[in-house]
Amino acid sequence: MRLEWLLEHHKTESGYWWFKNKRRIVRHCLQRHAPEKGTLLEIGCGGGYFSAQLQSLGWKVIASDLHPEGARFAVEQGAAHGLPFNADHGWPLKDSSIDAFVMLDVLEHLDLHVGVLEEARRVLKPGGIGVIAVPAYQWLFSAWDEYNQHYRRYNRALLAGTAQFAGLDVLDLNYWNAISMPPAIVLRLRDRFRKVQLDGVEYPPVPDFVNNTLTCYGRWEAAWIDKGLPVPFGLSVFAVVRKPE
């Protein structure tokens, strides 16, 4: 992730609907699959808000990011530890040393995505779990992805296959953020047709009532997912994975 994008996260992530809805789904996944809280590693902690929130919920959080600023932001907000490192080049953690990891919109930035998840398996304790979220559908790859230095976008099969090839079991797999698909299709395909090149991006500002409405939609979608029901499409895909016992 570019540093300027990380700083945008830091300004935006506490109240913006997209971040709030994603955090809600991840919290539900952790509650369902890892009810006993231990040491949790967030890879790519961005602006640090979610690492601090997970710490307040009882996890002992190690907040990591490629940029030291991200780890610092997380510790300043309450995370137990900050550990900046490049997840594409080996993780400075001992074997079987963490109970869970969270990797949200990170894997698409990493060249060796199977090797990255092999490192995740290495540092997880047997039976430990991870929650991964990534952008969906390679056919939506556009100037947005190029600016954000993405290698790829995913579908359910690619994300599950990558995790399984790395030796992780897949416990849950679903799309989310279905409401963003129609405008995303229009905007991303328009950019591709026009061969747009971006020199900066930001999350589209929305009025408070729109932000609140989309946040309410996120509650409904999270409840749907929490019941084990499939979301047939969405702008993102997530998986819950586990290291075999």
C-alpha positions as CSV (number, residue, x, y, z in Angstrom):
1,M,0.0,0.0,0.0
2,R,1.2,3.5,-0.8
3,L,2.0,5.7,2.2
4,E,-0.5,8.3,1.1
5,W,-3.3,5.7,1.0
6,L,-2.4,4.5,4.5
7,L,-2.7,8.1,5.7
8,E,-6.1,8.3,4.0
9,H,-7.1,5.2,5.9
10,H,-6.0,6.8,9.2
11,K,-8.2,9.8,8.6
12,T,-11.2,7.9,7.3
13,E,-11.5,4.4,8.7
14,S,-13.1,5.0,12.1
15,G,-16.4,6.2,10.7
16,Y,-16.6,5.4,7.0
17,W,-19.3,2.8,6.1
18,W,-17.0,0.5,4.1
19,F,-14.5,0.1,6.9
20,K,-17.2,-0.3,9.5
21,N,-19.0,-3.0,7.5
22,K,-15.9,-4.9,6.9
23,R,-14.8,-4.8,10.5
24,R,-18.3,-6.0,11.6
25,I,-18.0,-9.1,9.4
26,V,-14.5,-9.9,10.6
27,R,-15.6,-9.6,14.2
28,H,-18.4,-12.0,13.6
29,C,-16.0,-14.4,12.0
30,L,-13.6,-14.3,14.9
31,Q,-16.5,-14.7,17.4
32,R,-17.8,-17.7,15.6
33,H,-14.5,-19.5,14.9
34,A,-12.2,-18.3,17.6
35,P,-14.3,-17.7,20.8
36,E,-11.2,-18.0,23.0
37,K,-9.1,-14.9,22.6
38,G,-5.3,-15.0,22.5
39,T,-2.6,-13.4,20.4
40,L,-3.8,-12.0,17.1
41,L,-1.6,-10.6,14.3
42,E,-3.1,-8.0,12.0
43,I,-1.1,-8.0,8.8
44,G,-1.4,-4.6,7.0
45,C,-3.0,-2.7,9.9
46,G,-3.3,0.5,7.8
47,G,-4.4,3.4,10.0
48,G,-4.4,1.1,13.1
49,Y,-8.0,1.6,14.2
50,F,-9.1,-2.0,13.9
51,S,-6.0,-3.4,15.7
52,A,-6.8,-1.1,18.6
53,Q,-10.5,-2.2,18.5
54,L,-9.6,-5.9,18.6
55,Q,-7.3,-5.2,21.5
56,S,-10.2,-3.6,23.4
57,L,-12.3,-6.7,22.7
58,G,-9.8,-8.9,24.6
59,W,-7.2,-9.9,22.0
60,K,-3.5,-9.3,22.5
61,V,-2.8,-7.6,19.2
62,I,0.4,-7.4,17.2
63,A,-0.2,-4.7,14.6
64,S,2.0,-5.0,11.5
65,D,2.4,-3.0,8.4
66,L,4.9,-2.4,5.6
67,H,5.0,1.2,6.8
68,P,6.2,1.8,10.3
69,E,3.6,4.6,10.5
70,G,0.8,2.0,10.4
71,A,2.2,0.0,13.3
72,R,2.8,3.3,15.2
73,F,-0.8,4.5,14.6
74,A,-2.1,1.1,16.0
75,V,0.0,1.3,19.2
76,E,-1.0,4.9,19.8
77,Q,-4.6,3.9,19.6
78,G,-4.2,0.9,22.0
79,A,-2.7,-2.1,20.3
80,A,-0.3,-4.1,22.4
81,H,2.6,-4.2,20.0
82,G,3.7,-2.8,16.7
83,L,5.8,-4.8,14.3
84,P,6.5,-3.3,10.9
85,F,7.7,-5.8,8.2
86,N,7.2,-6.7,4.6
87,A,4.8,-9.7,4.5
88,D,6.1,-10.8,1.1
89,H,9.6,-11.5,2.6
90,G,9.2,-13.8,5.6
91,W,7.6,-13.0,8.9
92,P,9.7,-12.2,12.0
93,L,7.7,-14.4,14.3
94,K,8.4,-17.9,15.8
95,D,6.7,-21.0,14.6
96,S,3.3,-21.7,16.2
97,S,3.3,-18.4,18.1
98,I,0.0,-16.8,17.4
99,D,-3.7,-17.9,17.8
100,A,-5.2,-15.9,15.0
101,F,-4.4,-13.5,12.2
102,V,-6.4,-10.9,10.2
103,M,-5.3,-9.9,6.7
104,L,-7.7,-7.4,5.1
105,D,-7.1,-6.1,1.6
106,V,-3.5,-7.1,1.8
107,L,-3.0,-10.3,-0.2
108,E,-3.7,-8.7,-3.5
109,H,-0.7,-6.4,-2.9
110,L,1.7,-9.3,-2.5
111,D,3.5,-11.1,-5.4
112,L,4.0,-14.5,-3.7
113,H,0.5,-15.0,-2.3
114,V,0.9,-18.7,-1.7
115,G,4.2,-18.2,0.1
116,V,2.6,-15.5,2.2
117,L,-0.1,-17.8,3.4
118,E,2.5,-20.5,4.0
119,E,4.1,-18.1,6.4
120,A,0.7,-17.5,8.0
121,R,0.4,-21.2,8.5
122,R,3.9,-21.4,10.0
123,V,3.3,-18.8,12.7
124,L,-0.2,-20.0,13.6
125,K,-0.7,-22.5,16.4
126,P,-2.3,-25.8,15.4
127,G,-6.0,-25.1,15.2
128,G,-5.4,-21.3,14.9
129,I,-7.5,-19.3,12.4
130,G,-7.2,-16.4,10.1
131,V,-9.6,-14.1,8.4
132,I,-8.7,-12.9,4.9
133,A,-10.5,-10.3,2.7
134,V,-9.6,-9.3,-0.8
135,P,-11.1,-7.4,-3.8
136,A,-13.3,-9.6,-6.0
137,Y,-13.3,-10.3,-9.8
138,Q,-10.3,-10.0,-12.0
139,W,-12.5,-8.6,-14.8
140,L,-13.0,-5.5,-12.6
141,F,-9.2,-4.9,-12.6
142,S,-8.8,-1.2,-13.4
143,A,-6.7,2.0,-12.9
144,W,-7.9,1.8,-9.2
145,D,-6.0,-1.5,-8.8
146,E,-3.0,-0.2,-10.7
147,Y,-2.7,2.9,-8.5
148,N,-3.0,0.7,-5.4
149,Q,-0.3,-1.6,-6.7
150,H,-2.5,-4.7,-6.8
151,Y,-1.2,-7.9,-8.5
152,R,-4.7,-9.4,-8.9
153,R,-8.3,-9.6,-7.8
154,Y,-9.9,-12.8,-6.6
155,N,-13.0,-14.9,-6.8
156,R,-14.1,-17.5,-4.3
157,A,-12.3,-20.4,-6.1
158,L,-9.0,-18.5,-6.4
159,L,-9.0,-17.4,-2.7
160,A,-9.9,-20.9,-1.5
161,G,-7.4,-22.6,-3.8
162,T,-4.6,-20.3,-2.7
163,A,-5.3,-21.0,1.0
164,Q,-5.5,-24.7,0.5
165,F,-2.3,-24.8,-1.6
166,A,-0.6,-23.2,1.4
167,G,-1.8,-26.0,3.6
168,L,-4.7,-24.2,5.3
169,D,-8.3,-25.5,5.7
170,V,-11.1,-23.2,4.6
171,L,-13.9,-22.9,7.1
172,D,-15.9,-20.2,5.6
173,L,-16.0,-18.5,2.2
174,N,-18.3,-15.8,0.9
175,Y,-18.7,-12.5,-0.9
176,W,-19.6,-9.3,0.8
177,N,-20.4,-5.7,-0.1
178,A,-22.9,-6.6,-2.8
179,I,-24.4,-3.1,-2.7
180,S,-21.3,-1.7,-4.3
181,M,-21.2,-4.0,-7.3
182,P,-23.5,-2.0,-9.7
183,P,-21.6,1.4,-9.4
184,A,-18.3,-0.4,-9.3
185,I,-19.0,-2.1,-12.6
186,V,-19.9,1.2,-14.3
187,L,-16.9,3.1,-12.9
188,R,-14.2,0.5,-13.3
189,L,-15.2,-0.5,-16.8
190,R,-15.5,3.1,-17.8
191,D,-12.0,3.7,-16.6
192,R,-10.7,0.7,-18.5
193,F,-12.5,1.9,-21.7
194,R,-11.0,5.4,-21.3
195,K,-7.6,4.0,-20.3
196,V,-7.6,6.3,-17.2
197,Q,-4.5,6.6,-15.2
198,L,-4.8,7.8,-11.6
199,D,-2.3,9.9,-9.7
200,G,-4.3,9.8,-6.4
201,V,-7.4,8.2,-4.9
202,E,-9.6,8.8,-2.0
203,Y,-12.8,7.2,-0.6
204,P,-15.7,9.0,-2.1
205,P,-17.1,11.4,0.5
206,V,-20.8,10.8,1.2
207,P,-23.3,12.7,3.3
208,D,-23.9,11.5,6.8
209,F,-27.4,10.0,6.0
210,V,-25.9,8.0,3.1
211,N,-23.0,6.8,5.3
212,N,-25.6,5.8,8.0
213,T,-27.8,4.1,5.4
214,L,-24.9,2.1,4.0
215,T,-23.8,1.2,7.5
216,C,-27.3,-0.2,8.2
217,Y,-27.1,-2.2,5.0
218,G,-23.8,-3.6,6.3
219,R,-25.5,-4.8,9.5
220,W,-28.1,-6.7,7.5
221,E,-25.5,-8.2,5.2
222,A,-23.3,-9.3,8.2
223,A,-26.3,-10.9,9.9
224,W,-27.1,-12.8,6.6
225,I,-23.5,-14.0,6.4
226,D,-23.5,-14.9,10.1
227,K,-26.4,-17.3,9.5
228,G,-24.2,-19.2,7.0
229,L,-26.2,-17.9,4.0
230,P,-24.4,-17.3,0.7
231,V,-24.0,-13.8,-0.8
232,P,-24.0,-14.6,-4.6
233,F,-21.8,-11.7,-5.5
234,G,-20.0,-8.7,-4.0
235,L,-17.1,-6.3,-4.5
236,S,-15.0,-8.3,-2.0
237,V,-14.5,-11.9,-1.0
238,F,-13.5,-13.2,2.4
239,A,-12.3,-16.5,3.8
240,V,-11.9,-17.9,7.3
241,V,-9.0,-20.4,7.3
242,R,-7.5,-22.7,9.9
243,K,-4.2,-24.4,10.4
244,P,-4.8,-28.2,10.8
245,E,-4.4,-29.6,14.3
